[in-house]
Each structure stands twice: as structure tokens, then as C-alpha cells.
Amino acid sequence: MKGWGLLTTGFALQIAFIVRWWEESEVAPLGLRLSIGLGVLLSAVGLAQVAGRLAHTRNPLLGFTPAALTLLALLVAAEALLRAYQVPPGLVPTPTRVLATLYTVRDVLLQDAYQTVLKEALVGYLIGCSLGVLTAFLVSRYLFLERGFLPYATLFSSIPIVALAPVLVKMVGIDWPSKAAICAITVYFPVVVNTFRGLTEVSPISLDLMRSYAASEMQQYRWLRLPNALPFIFNALKLGTTLAMIGAIVGEFFGANGQGLGFRIQIEAGRFGFDIVWAAIIVASAAGIVWYGLVTWVERRLTGWHVSFRRG
């Protein structure tokens, strides 16, 4: 319980200062700033001890506790330090100011999230993943496609999104289809490469066994190659959730129709409204985490037999 005691004491020192200095507009005296530093130090030591005790737990709720406490410690420390040094909100807003702004402009941010997440990122993600899986099946089936197309797929997968976005926005237009196209292209190539690896990196002994049973090409894909490729496919799908969100937000930096999280971030950053900027980042992060978690849940349902999940 020593770790919990240090953690609680550290939080108490910082929260006591925040409450005391809530309405002040001057830099805190040296003694109070030292108390904040002591609180941050005690919180860090206590958090390290708590995390060490819970490192090997199999309870998912307890296993998530160190991550939740780390986030809480960072927020409390940021709130205390920003108030102690009176950093202008136009440079770095306090976490409480960001949360208050998030609540105030929630309707606008939800509309922006609908534009960015559902109409741009999700549509592009579904198109890019579907075409990527289909292409990988064709490339794995026909040798001339493997030799003629796959090297270019590997090459194009390294194209920076920042270089691709302005070109597609100018070609397709500033409305949401251009951002969906960016997301589709960004997701497409990693899905092709990963799915192809899963379809082709199969055990030669298993292939010989299937052929000895006179299994057709389709039966080999159905019972051997596709199950072997599922972990690779889901790795690409999880990576694609992040790439799609990044592609949609970056694409909005180069042109938008007045809505979208990327558009909101760009406009408010130019106005030094960083409380709205951070609120938009929180919404985008929450959407990305939920999306990633949903794909992971589907992966566990379909590939629970895989060794990575048996060990987890």
C-alpha cells in the first residue's frame, strides 16, 4: 500500500494548490511551486510502485489501472504547473479549460466528427481495405501480378500523406470525397502487402497435405491460406484505422467545405484558440481508439485460436 499512499499524497499536494490558486492571475511563489514539484515527484514514485505491483495481473480492469493513473497524473500535473506559472491560454490551455470548451462546443465538434470520421475516414477505409484484400488475392494467385505489381505496391506504401493530400484535394475537390480518396489510397497499399504475406507464407508441409487430398485451388485458399492470412489482415486493418484518421485530418488542412476536425484544428490554431484545438484532438483520439478497439474485438472473435491471443 506504500505506492498508493505516495500517489495519494502527491495528488493531494497538487490538487490543494489548484484549489488555492484557482482565481489567481500571478505566478505562484517559490514555496508553492516547490510543493507542486514535490507532489509530482511523489506521484511519479507512487505510480511506478503501483504499476510494478499490477504488472503481471490478468484482470483487465486492474491491468488498465496504471495507464488510467498515468493519464490522471499528467493532467493534474499540467493543471498545477500551468496555473503556477500563469501560462497564457493562447499558448497552452489548462486541462480544465479544454474540458470546459469541449462541453461548450460539443455540438460543433460532433458535426465535425461525423464529417471526418464517418464520411471521410470510414468510407475511404472500407474502400481501401476491400480493394486491398481483393488485390492481394489476385496477386497471390497469378505470378505475373506478383512480379509486376507487388514491388510498386511496396514502393507506394511509403508515400507521405502530406505529399499526397494536396494533389488529390485539387484533383477531386474540397468536399469529403477527396479526403475519402486519400484515406482509401493510404490504407490500400499496407493491406495489399500484409494480406499477400499472409496468403503466401504458409507451411509447405500443409500445402503438400492439401494437394495429397486433391484439394482444389479454392479449397486451399478457403481452408489453409485464408486462415493463415487472418492475423496479417487484421494487423493491416488495425494500422489502417490510424492511417485513415490521419489521412482525413491532414486532407482537410488543404481544403474543406467548412466542416471537419482537421478544418477545425487548422482554423482555431490560426486564431490561437488552442482550447478548441485540444478539444478537437480529444474527439479525434476518442474516435480512433473506439475504432481500433472495435477492429481488435472482431479480430479476437475470428482469430482467437492464434498463438498471440492464447498467450495473452
C-alpha positions in Angstrom: 0.0 0.0 0.0 3.1 2.3 0.1 2.7 3.1 -3.6 -0.9 4.1 -3.2 0.0 6.3 -0.2 2.7 8.2 -2.1 0.4 8.6 -5.1 -2.5 9.9 -3.0 -0.2 12.3 -1.2 1.3 13.6 -4.4 -2.2 14.2 -5.9 -3.4 15.9 -2.7 -0.5 18.4 -2.8 -1.2 19.3 -6.4 -5.0 19.5 -6.1 -4.7 21.6 -2.9 -2.6 24.1 -4.9 -5.0 24.1 -7.8 -7.9 24.9 -5.5 -6.0 27.6 -3.7 -4.7 29.2 -6.9 -7.9 28.9 -9.0 -8.7 32.6 -9.2 -5.2 34.0 -9.1 -3.6 35.7 -12.0 0.0 35.9 -10.8 2.9 33.5 -10.8 2.9 31.4 -7.7 5.6 32.0 -5.0 8.6 29.7 -4.9 7.3 27.8 -1.9 4.1 26.8 -3.7 6.0 25.8 -6.8 8.3 23.6 -4.8 5.2 21.9 -3.2 4.0 21.2 -6.8 7.3 19.7 -7.6 7.2 17.5 -4.5 3.7 16.4 -5.4 4.7 15.5 -9.0 7.7 13.5 -7.6 5.6 11.6 -5.1 3.0 10.9 -7.7 5.7 9.5 -10.1 7.3 7.3 -7.4 3.9 6.0 -6.2 2.7 5.4 -9.8 5.9 3.4 -10.5 5.3 1.2 -7.5 1.6 0.7 -8.2 2.4 -0.2 -11.8 5.1 -2.7 -10.7 2.6 -4.5 -8.4 0.0 -4.7 -11.1 2.4 -5.6 -14.0 1.5 -9.3 -14.0 -2.2 -9.2 -13.2 -4.6 -11.0 -15.6 -7.6 -8.9 -14.5 -8.2 -6.5 -17.4 -9.6 -3.8 -15.1 -6.6 -3.9 -12.8 -4.3 -4.1 -15.8 -5.7 -0.8 -17.2 -5.3 0.9 -13.8 -1.6 2.1 -14.3 -2.5 3.6 -17.7 -5.5 5.4 -16.3 -3.5 6.7 -13.3 -0.7 7.9 -15.6 -3.2 9.9 -17.6 -4.7 11.4 -14.4 -1.2 12.2 -13.1 -0.3 14.0 -16.3 -3.5 16.0 -16.3 -3.2 17.0 -12.6 0.5 18.0 -13.0 -0.3 20.0 -16.2 -3.1 21.8 -14.5 -1.0 22.7 -11.4 2.1 23.8 -13.4 0.2 25.9 -15.9 -1.6 27.7 -13.1 1.6 28.1 -11.1 3.4 29.8 -13.9 0.3 31.5 -15.4 1.0 30.3 -18.9 -1.4 32.2 -21.3 -4.3 30.1 -22.6 -3.4 31.3 -26.1 -0.3 29.2 -25.8 -1.2 26.2 -23.7 -4.7 26.0 -22.1 -5.2 24.1 -18.9 -6.9 20.7 -19.0 -9.9 22.1 -17.1 -10.3 24.8 -19.7 -10.0 22.3 -22.5 -12.7 20.1 -20.9 -15.0 23.1 -20.4 -14.5 24.1 -24.0 -15.2 20.5 -25.1 -18.5 20.6 -23.4 -19.4 24.1 -24.7 -18.7 23.3 -28.4 -19.7 19.7 -28.3 -22.4 20.1 -30.9 -20.0 21.6 -33.4 -17.3 19.0 -32.7 -19.8 16.2 -33.1 -20.8 17.6 -36.6 -17.1 17.8 -37.4 -16.5 14.2 -36.2 -19.4 13.0 -38.4 -17.8 14.6 -41.4 -14.2 13.4 -40.7 -14.8 10.0 -39.2 -17.9 8.6 -40.9 -18.0 10.4 -44.3 -14.2 10.6 -45.0 -12.2 8.1 -42.9 -14.6 5.3 -42.7 -15.7 5.4 -46.3 -12.1 5.6 -47.5 -11.1 2.8 -45.1 -13.8 0.4 -46.3 -13.0 1.1 -50.0 -9.2 0.8 -49.5 -9.4 -2.3 -47.3 -11.8 -4.1 -49.7 -9.7 -3.4 -52.8 -6.5 -4.2 -50.9 -7.7 -7.7 -49.9 -9.1 -8.4 -53.4 -5.8 -7.3 -55.0 -3.8 -9.4 -52.6 -5.8 -12.5 -53.5 -5.2 -11.8 -57.2 -1.5 -11.1 -56.7 -1.0 -14.3 -54.7 -2.8 -16.3 -57.4 -1.0 -15.0 -60.5 2.7 -14.9 -60.6 2.9 -12.1 -63.3 1.0 -9.8 -61.0 3.3 -10.6 -58.1 6.3 -9.7 -60.1 4.8 -6.8 -61.9 2.6 -5.1 -59.3 3.8 -6.0 -55.8 7.1 -4.1 -56.0 5.2 -0.9 -56.8 2.7 -1.6 -54.0 5.6 -1.8 -51.6 7.1 1.4 -53.0 3.8 3.4 -53.0 3.1 2.4 -49.4 5.9 4.7 -48.3 4.4 7.9 -50.0 3.9 10.6 -47.3 0.3 11.6 -46.7 1.3 15.2 -46.7 2.6 14.9 -50.3 -0.4 13.0 -51.5 -3.2 15.1 -49.9 -2.9 18.5 -51.7 -2.7 16.7 -55.1 -5.9 14.7 -54.5 -7.8 17.7 -53.0 -7.0 19.7 -56.1 -8.0 16.9 -58.4 -11.2 15.7 -56.7 -12.3 18.9 -55.0 -12.5 20.2 -51.4 -15.6 18.2 -50.4 -15.5 14.9 -48.5 -14.9 12.5 -51.5 -11.3 13.9 -51.9 -10.5 13.0 -48.3 -12.1 9.6 -48.6 -9.9 9.0 -51.7 -6.8 10.0 -49.6 -7.8 7.5 -46.9 -8.5 4.7 -49.4 -5.1 5.1 -51.1 -3.3 5.4 -47.8 -4.9 2.2 -46.5 -4.8 0.3 -49.7 -1.1 -0.5 -50.0 -0.4 -1.7 -46.5 -3.4 -4.0 -46.8 -2.2 -5.4 -50.1 1.3 -6.1 -48.7 0.2 -7.6 -45.4 -2.5 -9.8 -46.9 -0.2 -11.1 -49.6 2.3 -12.1 -46.9 -0.4 -14.0 -45.0 -1.6 -15.8 -48.1 1.8 -16.9 -49.3 3.8 -17.6 -46.1 2.1 -20.9 -45.5 3.8 -24.1 -44.4 5.0 -26.2 -47.4 4.0 -29.3 -45.4 0.4 -28.1 -45.1 0.3 -27.3 -48.8 1.6 -30.8 -49.7 -1.0 -32.3 -47.4 -3.8 -30.4 -49.1 -2.6 -31.4 -52.5 -2.3 -35.0 -51.4 -6.0 -34.9 -50.6 -6.7 -33.5 -54.1 -7.8 -30.1 -52.7 -8.7 -27.6 -55.4 -7.1 -24.1 -55.5 -10.2 -22.6 -54.0 -10.3 -25.2 -51.2 -6.6 -24.4 -50.4 -7.5 -20.8 -50.1 -10.6 -21.5 -48.0 -9.1 -23.9 -45.5 -5.4 -23.0 -45.5 -4.3 -19.7 -47.0 -7.1 -17.5 -45.7 -7.0 -18.7 -42.0 -3.2 -18.3 -42.2 -3.7 -14.7 -43.5 -6.2 -13.5 -41.0 -3.7 -12.3 -38.4 -1.8 -10.4 -41.2 -5.0 -8.9 -42.5 -6.1 -7.7 -39.1 -2.7 -6.2 -38.4 -3.2 -4.2 -41.6 -6.8 -3.3 -40.6 -5.7 -2.0 -37.2 -2.9 0.0 -38.9 -5.5 1.3 -41.4 -7.7 2.8 -38.7 -4.8 5.1 -37.7 -3.8 5.9 -41.3 -7.4 6.7 -42.3 -7.9 9.1 -39.4 -4.6 10.8 -40.2 -5.4 10.9 -43.9 -8.8 12.5 -43.3 -7.5 15.1 -40.9 -4.4 16.0 -43.0 -6.5 16.2 -46.1 -8.8 18.8 -44.5 -5.7 21.0 -43.9 -5.5 21.5 -47.7 -9.2 22.3 -48.3 -12.5 21.6 -46.7 -16.2 22.7 -47.0 -16.3 24.4 -43.6 -16.6 21.2 -41.5 -14.3 18.5 -40.2 -11.9 18.0 -37.3 -8.9 18.8 -39.4 -10.5 22.0 -40.6 -11.4 23.0 -37.1 -7.9 22.4 -35.8 -6.4 24.4 -38.6 -8.8 27.4 -38.3 -8.6 27.6 -34.5 -4.8 27.2 -34.4 -4.6 30.2 -36.6 -6.8 32.1 -34.1 -4.8 30.9 -31.1 -7.9 29.1 -29.9 -5.9 26.1 -28.6 -8.6 25.1 -26.2 -10.8 24.2 -29.2 -7.8 22.7 -30.9 -7.2 20.3 -28.0 -10.9 19.6 -27.7 -11.0 18.6 -31.4 -7.9 16.4 -30.8 -9.6 14.7 -27.9 -12.7 13.9 -30.1 -10.5 12.6 -32.9 -8.4 10.5 -30.5 -11.6 9.0 -28.8 -13.0 8.1 -32.2 -9.7 6.5 -33.3 -9.5 4.5 -30.0 -13.0 3.2 -30.3 -12.5 2.3 -34.0 -9.2 0.5 -33.2 -10.9 -1.3 -30.3 -13.7 -2.5 -32.5 -11.4 -4.0 -35.0 -9.4 -5.6 -32.2 -12.7 -7.1 -30.8 -13.6 -8.5 -34.2 -10.0 -9.9 -34.5 -10.3 -11.7 -31.2 -13.7 -13.2 -32.3 -12.3 -14.5 -35.6 -8.7 -15.4 -34.7 -9.0 -16.4 -31.0 -7.1 -19.6 -32.0 -4.0 -17.6 -32.8 -1.0 -18.0 -30.5 -0.8 -14.3 -29.7 -4.2 -14.4 -28.1 -3.6 -17.7 -26.3 -0.6 -16.2 -24.7 -2.5 -13.0 -23.8 
